[in-house]
């Protein structure tokens, strides 16, 4: 759960290193002051040297994100607990009974803070309980003053852990905001390019062919529809006049494809879907019919089936069928009608695409999507 280099947790790890150095300095001062009262002063000196070496090791280790893992965390906790448990022998129980501080003093809170920064409140609480338990085990008498240190250590673990998780959450939100801003800028750039090229061409086709008879007029009308759809897309909405959560009747969207060569069969009752789901399913159906027009003579049958939790649209034609491996070959050649316009749309909705085809027996494409978008 650690942040990447340069994340918001970095100042916390640096503050922890400063705390450990400062608390170690306090331990050194107390050791010099109380050396004559220790039961084994030379052993106390050795332990102070060990504490100095371990403080240096943890400062270097925790500075590297890759090392902020269980091996170092457990070793840190183990070293501190070992030093705390050695206190009765090094300092002596008589000295402890007369008010001489334990050898670790504030320095023993180092692993508690490290665990809290690395894993939050729960991990900090666990480390605090372990260190506090070791500290209480060294005392012959446990009074109110003993529990004061335990409570302070628990509070440190909880508060620092909470702050660390807030830092991680803030960094994640910032990262999402940066990604959203980058995506928005990229969409604006694409929108400018599309406006200066594709939209202008579509608008020109619509204007020039609006009054022409026959197929030329149909092409002009289709160009106008695509221009409107593309303008809505780059403006940030795929279906003007409502939110994605609004329900629409799929029959009305697919009804525009019905013609003398495309037969549409639908239930008598509305097939309501969220606007985004219905729009994508209708677009995938349109892409399938476009393939029928190019490769299968244009004659097709469309069937809408409302199955409760799912909705299935079947598109069947009487063309030559799809040879084995043709779809893979088309995708490799950059012709992405089936893989992106059809399969990609349905997959994004959490649905499935089933293609049934045989040579000279036509093709049937089944588009199945869940009632609500996943």
SVG drawing of the C-alpha trace seen along z (x, -y; Angstrom):
<svg xmlns="http://www.w3.org/2000/svg" viewBox="-48 -23 80 47">
<polyline fill="none" stroke="black" stroke-width="0.4" points="0.0,0.0 3.0,-2.3 3.0,-5.2 5.3,-5.4 8.5,-7.5 7.5,-11.2 4.2,-10.3 2.5,-12.0 3.9,-9.4 7.5,-10.4 7.4,-13.3 6.0,-10.9 8.9,-8.5 11.4,-11.5 9.6,-12.7 9.9,-9.2 13.7,-9.2 14.0,-12.5 12.0,-11.3 14.2,-8.2 17.4,-10.2 16.0,-12.7 14.7,-10.0 18.1,-8.2 19.8,-11.4 17.5,-11.5 18.5,-7.9 22.2,-8.8 21.8,-11.7 19.9,-9.6 22.5,-6.7 25.3,-9.1 23.4,-10.6 22.4,-7.3 25.3,-5.1 26.5,-4.9 23.1,-3.6 22.9,-0.8 23.5,2.8 25.6,3.4 26.8,0.1 29.1,1.6 26.2,3.7 24.1,0.6 26.8,-1.1 26.8,1.9 23.0,1.7 23.2,-2.1 25.7,-1.3 23.3,1.3 20.5,-1.3 22.7,-3.8 23.5,-1.2 19.8,-0.1 18.6,-3.7 21.0,-4.2 19.9,-1.0 16.2,-1.8 16.8,-5.4 18.4,-4.0 16.0,-1.1 12.8,-3.1 14.1,-5.7 13.7,-3.1 10.1,-2.3 11.1,1.3 12.4,2.0 9.2,0.9 8.0,4.5 7.4,7.1 11.1,8.3 12.2,4.8 9.1,4.1 9.3,7.3 13.0,7.0 12.5,3.4 9.9,4.6 12.0,7.6 15.1,5.5 13.2,2.9 11.3,5.6 14.6,7.4 16.2,4.2 13.2,3.4 13.1,6.9 16.9,6.6 16.2,3.6 15.6,5.4 19.0,7.1 21.0,4.1 19.5,1.4 18.6,3.6 15.2,3.9 16.5,2.0 17.3,-1.0 14.0,-0.7 12.2,-0.6 13.9,-3.9 12.7,-5.7 15.5,-5.1 14.0,-5.2 14.0,-2.1 16.7,-1.9 14.4,-2.4 12.3,-5.3 10.8,-7.2 13.0,-5.4 11.0,-2.2 8.0,-4.0 10.0,-3.9 8.5,-0.6 5.1,-1.6 5.2,-4.7 6.8,-2.8 4.0,-0.2 1.4,-2.9 2.8,-4.8 3.1,-1.6 -0.3,-0.1 -2.6,-2.5 -4.3,-2.4 -4.7,1.3 -1.1,2.1 0.0,-0.7 -2.2,0.6 -0.8,4.1 2.8,2.8 1.9,0.6 0.3,3.5 3.4,5.6 5.9,3.0 3.7,1.9 3.3,5.5 7.1,6.0 7.5,2.8 5.0,3.9 6.7,7.3 9.9,5.6 8.1,3.9 7.6,5.5 4.9,3.1 2.3,1.9 0.7,-1.3 -1.1,-4.3 2.2,-5.7 2.9,-2.5 -0.4,-2.6 0.1,-6.2 3.0,-5.2 0.9,-2.4 -2.0,-4.7 0.3,-7.3 1.9,-4.7 -1.5,-3.4 -2.7,-7.0 0.5,-7.5 -0.1,-4.4 -3.8,-5.2 -3.3,-8.9 -0.2,-8.5 -1.8,-5.5 -4.9,-7.5 -2.9,-10.4 -0.9,-8.0 -4.1,-6.6 -5.5,-10.1 -2.3,-10.9 -2.6,-7.8 -6.3,-8.5 -5.5,-12.1 -2.7,-11.0 -5.1,-8.6 -7.7,-11.3 -5.1,-13.6 -3.9,-11.0 -7.4,-10.4 -7.9,-14.1 -4.7,-14.4 -5.8,-11.5 -9.2,-13.0 -7.7,-16.3 -5.3,-14.7 -8.2,-12.7 -10.3,-15.9 -7.5,-17.7 -7.0,-14.8 -10.7,-14.7 -10.7,-18.5 -7.7,-18.1 -9.4,-15.3 -12.6,-17.3 -10.8,-20.2 -9.2,-17.8 -12.6,-16.1 -14.3,-19.4 -11.8,-20.7 -12.0,-17.5 -14.7,-14.9 -17.5,-17.1 -16.9,-19.6 -17.0,-16.8 -20.2,-15.4 -21.8,-18.8 -20.8,-19.4 -22.2,-16.0 -25.5,-16.8 -25.8,-20.2 -24.9,-19.2 -27.0,-16.0 -30.0,-17.1 -32.1,-17.8 -30.8,-14.9 -33.1,-12.0 -32.5,-8.3 -29.5,-6.9 -27.7,-10.2 -30.3,-11.8 -30.2,-8.8 -26.5,-9.2 -26.9,-12.9 -29.4,-12.1 -27.2,-9.5 -24.3,-12.0 -26.4,-14.5 -27.3,-11.9 -23.7,-10.9 -22.6,-14.5 -25.2,-15.1 -24.1,-12.0 -20.4,-12.8 -21.0,-16.3 -22.8,-15.0 -20.0,-12.5 -17.2,-15.0 -19.4,-17.4 -19.3,-14.7 -22.7,-13.0 -23.8,-10.3 -27.5,-10.9 -28.8,-14.5 -31.8,-15.2 -31.3,-12.9 -28.8,-11.2 -27.3,-7.8 -29.5,-6.5 -32.8,-7.4 -34.6,-4.4 -35.4,-4.3 -37.3,-1.9 -34.8,0.2 -37.5,0.7 -37.6,-3.0 -33.8,-3.1 -33.7,0.0 -36.8,-1.0 -34.9,-3.4 -33.0,-0.5 -36.2,1.1 -36.7,0.9 -37.8,2.8 -34.8,5.1 -34.4,5.1 -37.2,6.8 -37.5,5.9 -39.3,8.2 -39.8,6.9 -42.0,7.6 -45.3,5.9 -44.3,4.2 -41.4,1.7 -37.9,3.0 -36.6,0.5 -32.8,0.1 -30.6,-2.6 -29.9,-5.2 -26.2,-4.4 -26.8,-0.6 -29.5,-1.1 -27.5,-3.5 -24.4,-1.3 -26.5,1.8 -28.2,-0.1 -24.9,-1.3 -23.5,2.3 -26.7,3.4 -26.2,0.7 -22.6,1.8 -23.7,5.4 -26.3,4.2 -23.7,2.1 -21.7,5.3 -24.8,7.1 -25.2,4.3 -21.6,4.5 -21.1,8.3 -24.4,10.0 -26.6,8.1 -28.4,6.0 -31.2,8.4 -31.4,9.0 -33.8,9.9 -33.5,8.3 -35.1,9.9 -35.3,8.3 -35.7,10.7 -36.4,9.4 -35.2,12.1 -35.7,10.2 -32.2,9.7 -30.7,9.6 -31.7,8.4 -30.7,10.1 -30.7,8.6 -30.1,11.1 -29.2,10.0 -29.4,12.7 -28.7,12.5 -28.7,14.9 -25.3,14.0 -22.3,16.2 -21.3,16.5 -17.9,15.8 -15.0,18.0 -13.0,19.5 -10.3,17.1 -11.7,14.1 -12.5,12.1 -9.0,12.5 -7.5,11.6 -9.7,8.5 -8.7,7.3 -5.0,7.8 -5.6,5.7 -7.0,2.9 -10.6,3.5 -12.2,3.4 -15.9,3.4 -16.7,6.6 -13.9,6.5 -14.5,2.9 -17.8,1.5 -19.7,4.7 -17.8,6.9 -16.0,4.0 -19.2,2.1 -21.1,5.2 -18.1,6.3 -17.8,2.9 -21.5,3.3 -20.7,6.6 -22.4,8.6 -21.5,11.3 -21.4,11.6 -22.1,14.9 -21.5,15.3 -22.9,18.3 -21.9,18.7 -21.4,21.3 -20.4,21.1 -23.4,20.2 -25.7,20.5 -25.7,16.9 -24.6,15.4 -26.3,14.8 -25.0,12.4 -26.4,12.5 -25.8,9.5 -26.7,10.1 -26.3,7.4 -27.4,7.2 -30.3,5.1 -28.1,2.6 -24.6,1.6 -21.8,3.2"/>
</svg>
